[in-house]
């Protein structure tokens, strides 16, 4: 998996864990458990990269800073 920073948090409004990928604008996922949310964001990252390649968009190099769990 690419080493993009992810931010995992609980959404009281939606009652799910949400994972955002700040380095990839608009890339996020959710799941009923932390594990499922992380699994889903791995797929979302790959889909984001595939779409960027298809349209010739810039793909930032992962900074690989940290995993933030809240």
Residue, then its C-alpha position, 0 to 999 in steps of 0.5 A: x500500500x502507498x504510504x499516504x497519511x490517513x486520519x481516522x475518526x468517529x463520526x457521531x452524525x453517521x455512526x461510522x469511522x471515517x478515514x480521510x487522506x489529506x494528500x489526495x483531495x477528496x479521497x476518503x472512506x468509511x466503515x462500521x469498524x476501524x479495520x473496515x474503514x482502513x480496508x476501504x480507504x486502501x481501495x479508495x486510494x488505489x481508485x484515486x490513483x488510477x483515476x488520476x493516471x487515466x486523466x493525466x492528473x498530478x499524483x503526489x508522492x506520499x509523505x508517509x508522516x503518520x497514522x492518526x487515530x482518534 
